[in-house]
Structure formats: structure tokens, C-alpha cells
Amino acid sequence: GEGASWVLDEQPVGLVVAPESPTALAQAMARIVGDANYGRQLGAQAQQTARSRYNLERVVEQVEGVYRECLNQGDGR
């Protein structure tokens, strides 16, 4: 997808706008500001997604996986 749209792959945690489009950005911001419930909903879902996706245990597992991959490639496996 465009830009960081991959962040929005699972849950509605934000809005994707076309790059270099101030009009699209303004419209997205107006939508969130104009509908406080929608904005709160997006914020709460984003917080939940970030906590589950980027908690310490999960990040450590991912880093360890990268190290294992590098070590395995280094010895010809």
C-alpha cells in the first residue's frame, strides 16, 4: 500500500490519505475532529493495536529471530 498503510491492515486505527495532498489530509482531519466518537474509537483501537503488536516480549522475540536468521546464514545453513 501507500506510505504506512500497512499499519492499518488489521483494524481501523487511522485514515490513509494520498501523499502530497493537503486537501485529502484536511478532509481526513476534519472527519476525525468533526466526529469526536469516531476519533476516540480510532484512538482506542490504535492504542490497543500498538500495545499488542509492540509489547516488549514480542519485540524481543522478533529481534532474536533476526539474530538467529543472521547466524544461520553465516554458517552456510
Salt bridges, closest charged atoms under 4 A:
ASP9 OD1 - ARG53 NH2 3.17
GLU10 OE1 - ARG53 NH2 3.59
ASP75 OD2 - ARG77 NH2 2.77
